[in-house]
Amino acid sequence: MIYASWNIRGVQADGRETTIVDTFNKHKPNIIGFQETKKETISNSYLKILVSSRFFEWRSLPANGSVGGILMGVDLDMFDIISWDIKVFSISVIVRHKALNTDLRFINVYGSSYEDQKYFFISELHSLFVDYSGHTIIGGDFNLVRFQEDKSNGLIYHRWSDKFNAWIDIWGLLEVKLSCRNFTWGNNQDNLIMYTFDKFFCNPELV
């Protein structure tokens, strides 16, 4: 089982289709999560191209104009869909693994980069666990950092990092560390600052 998460910065931007198709053909993910699609609608024909002949079910959270947007897909050869849940900053799906007869929940998130929206994002993160205690894997672009080492200059807003870490502690989640890189986003300015915004968390029993 492979969960692929990608802050795509425009799912249909120039050159994206070939890169996505090549990556998915190579790794063959069973759960797919895109953040920052920058699309209000995405055609079924385009989604079929992304996964070639594989059978996926998709849900999307539209972008606001060209800002934001989430897309999530599930491999129906591996999973039966139990339910979908689309909120303001996330898409969740509860599935049953056909071979293992086990229920799992996958959540794809895209946290707001705007200061006045971060409180609502963290509130939504808490709400995702209030009425569900099953096996969960949650990942995506949180637009939050946990520690000083998550930012290349070490200067972080402790107000939000403390609330982010409190959410992790309250719900007993473990971070699944990325092994391929130290940082996942840069500000693309002359004074380059890099961040680790893209993260995965899960219940301890899944590790």
C-alpha positions as CSV (number, residue, x, y, z in Angstrom):
1,M,0.0,0.0,0.0
2,I,1.5,3.3,-1.1
3,Y,0.1,6.8,-0.2
4,A,1.4,9.6,-2.5
5,S,1.0,13.2,-1.4
6,W,2.0,16.1,-3.6
7,N,1.7,19.9,-3.2
8,I,1.4,20.2,-7.0
9,R,1.0,24.0,-7.2
10,G,-1.3,23.7,-10.2
11,V,-2.4,20.2,-11.1
12,Q,-2.8,21.2,-14.8
13,A,0.1,23.6,-15.0
14,D,2.5,23.3,-18.0
15,G,4.5,20.0,-17.8
16,R,2.6,18.6,-14.8
17,E,0.7,15.9,-16.6
18,T,3.8,14.1,-17.9
19,T,5.5,14.3,-14.5
20,I,2.5,13.0,-12.6
21,V,1.9,10.1,-15.0
22,D,5.6,9.1,-15.0
23,T,5.7,9.2,-11.2
24,F,2.5,7.2,-10.8
25,N,3.5,4.6,-13.4
26,K,6.8,4.2,-11.5
27,H,5.5,4.0,-7.9
28,K,1.8,2.9,-8.5
29,P,0.3,4.6,-5.4
30,N,-3.0,3.3,-4.0
31,I,-4.0,6.5,-2.2
32,I,-3.3,9.8,-4.0
33,G,-3.5,13.3,-2.4
34,F,-2.8,16.6,-4.2
35,Q,-2.7,20.0,-2.5
36,E,-2.9,23.4,-4.2
37,T,-4.5,22.1,-7.4
38,K,-5.5,25.7,-8.3
39,K,-8.6,24.3,-10.1
40,E,-12.3,24.7,-9.4
41,T,-13.1,21.6,-11.4
42,I,-11.1,18.7,-12.8
43,S,-12.5,16.6,-15.6
44,N,-12.9,12.8,-15.4
45,S,-11.0,12.4,-18.6
46,Y,-7.9,14.1,-17.1
47,L,-8.1,12.0,-13.9
48,K,-8.2,8.8,-16.0
49,I,-5.0,10.0,-17.8
50,L,-3.2,10.4,-14.5
51,V,-3.7,6.8,-13.4
52,S,-3.7,5.2,-16.9
53,S,-5.9,2.0,-16.9
54,R,-6.2,1.7,-13.1
55,F,-9.6,2.1,-11.5
56,F,-9.7,5.0,-9.0
57,E,-12.5,7.0,-7.3
58,W,-11.9,10.7,-6.8
59,R,-13.1,13.6,-4.7
60,S,-12.0,17.2,-4.9
61,L,-12.2,20.4,-2.8
62,P,-12.4,23.3,-5.3
63,A,-9.9,26.0,-5.3
64,N,-11.0,29.6,-4.5
65,G,-10.4,31.0,-8.0
66,S,-6.7,30.0,-8.5
67,V,-6.0,29.6,-4.8
68,G,-5.8,26.3,-2.9
69,G,-7.7,23.2,-3.9
70,I,-7.4,19.5,-2.8
71,L,-7.8,16.3,-4.9
72,M,-7.8,12.8,-3.5
73,G,-8.0,9.4,-5.2
74,V,-8.5,5.8,-4.0
75,D,-7.5,2.6,-5.8
76,L,-10.7,0.6,-6.0
77,D,-8.8,-2.6,-6.8
78,M,-7.3,-2.5,-3.3
79,F,-10.1,-0.8,-1.3
80,D,-13.8,-0.6,-0.9
81,I,-15.0,2.9,-0.1
82,I,-17.0,3.2,3.1
83,S,-17.4,7.0,3.2
84,W,-16.0,10.4,2.1
85,D,-15.9,13.6,4.2
86,I,-15.0,17.0,2.6
87,K,-14.4,19.9,4.9
88,V,-12.8,23.4,4.5
89,F,-9.2,22.3,4.7
90,S,-9.3,18.5,4.2
91,I,-10.7,15.5,2.4
92,S,-11.1,12.3,4.4
93,V,-11.9,8.8,3.2
94,I,-12.7,5.7,5.2
95,V,-11.9,2.5,3.3
96,R,-11.8,-1.3,3.8
97,H,-8.7,-3.1,2.6
98,K,-10.1,-6.0,0.5
99,A,-7.3,-8.4,1.2
100,L,-6.9,-7.7,4.9
101,N,-10.5,-6.9,5.7
102,T,-9.3,-3.9,7.7
103,D,-10.8,-0.4,7.9
104,L,-8.5,2.6,7.5
105,R,-9.0,6.3,7.2
106,F,-6.8,8.5,5.0
107,I,-6.9,12.3,5.3
108,N,-5.4,14.8,2.8
109,V,-5.0,18.3,4.2
110,Y,-4.0,21.7,2.9
111,G,-3.6,24.2,5.7
112,S,-4.1,27.9,5.1
113,S,-1.0,30.1,4.6
114,Y,-3.0,33.1,5.9
115,E,-2.6,34.0,9.6
116,D,-6.3,34.7,10.1
117,Q,-7.2,31.2,8.9
118,K,-4.8,29.1,10.9
119,Y,-7.0,28.9,14.0
120,F,-9.8,27.6,11.9
121,F,-7.5,25.0,10.3
122,I,-6.3,23.7,13.7
123,S,-9.8,23.6,14.9
124,E,-10.7,21.4,11.9
125,L,-7.8,19.1,12.6
126,H,-9.2,18.5,16.1
127,S,-12.7,18.0,14.8
128,L,-11.4,15.2,12.5
129,F,-10.7,13.0,15.6
130,V,-13.6,13.9,17.9
131,D,-16.0,11.2,16.6
132,Y,-13.5,8.8,15.0
133,S,-11.0,6.6,16.8
134,G,-10.0,4.1,14.1
135,H,-6.7,3.7,12.3
136,T,-5.8,7.0,10.6
137,I,-3.1,8.3,8.3
138,I,-3.2,12.0,7.8
139,G,-0.8,14.0,5.6
140,G,-0.3,16.9,3.2
141,D,0.8,20.5,3.4
142,F,0.0,21.8,6.8
143,N,1.6,25.2,6.3
144,L,2.7,24.9,9.9
145,V,6.0,23.9,11.5
146,R,6.6,22.0,14.7
147,F,10.1,22.9,15.7
148,Q,12.8,25.5,14.9
149,E,14.6,22.9,12.7
150,D,11.6,22.9,10.4
151,K,12.6,26.3,9.2
152,S,16.1,27.0,7.7
153,N,16.6,30.3,9.7
154,G,15.1,28.8,12.9
155,L,12.7,31.7,13.4
156,I,9.2,30.3,14.0
157,Y,5.9,31.6,15.4
158,H,5.7,29.6,18.7
159,R,2.0,30.4,19.0
160,W,1.1,28.2,16.0
161,S,3.8,25.6,16.5
162,D,2.6,25.1,20.2
163,K,-1.0,24.6,19.0
164,F,0.1,22.2,16.2
165,N,2.1,20.1,18.7
166,A,-0.8,20.2,21.1
167,W,-3.0,18.7,18.5
168,I,-0.5,15.9,17.8
169,D,-0.2,15.2,21.6
170,I,-3.9,15.3,22.4
171,W,-4.8,12.7,19.7
172,G,-1.7,10.5,20.3
173,L,-0.3,10.8,16.8
174,L,3.2,9.9,15.6
175,E,5.0,11.8,12.8
176,V,6.3,9.6,10.0
177,K,9.5,11.4,9.1
178,L,10.4,12.0,5.5
179,S,13.7,10.4,4.5
180,C,14.3,12.1,1.2
181,R,14.8,15.8,2.2
182,N,15.2,18.1,5.2
183,F,12.8,20.8,3.8
184,T,9.8,20.7,1.5
185,W,9.0,24.3,0.6
186,G,11.0,27.5,-0.2
187,N,10.0,31.1,-0.5
188,N,11.7,31.5,-3.9
189,Q,13.2,34.8,-2.9
190,D,16.8,36.1,-3.0
191,N,16.9,35.6,0.8
192,L,15.9,32.0,0.6
193,I,14.0,30.5,3.5
194,M,13.0,26.9,3.5
195,Y,10.4,25.1,5.6
196,T,9.1,21.6,6.3
197,F,5.4,22.0,5.8
198,D,4.6,18.6,4.3
199,K,4.1,16.0,6.9
200,F,2.5,12.6,7.7
201,F,1.0,11.5,11.0
202,C,-0.6,8.2,12.1
203,N,-1.9,6.3,15.1
204,P,1.0,4.5,17.0
205,E,-0.4,1.0,16.2
206,L,0.2,1.6,12.5
207,V,4.0,2.1,12.9
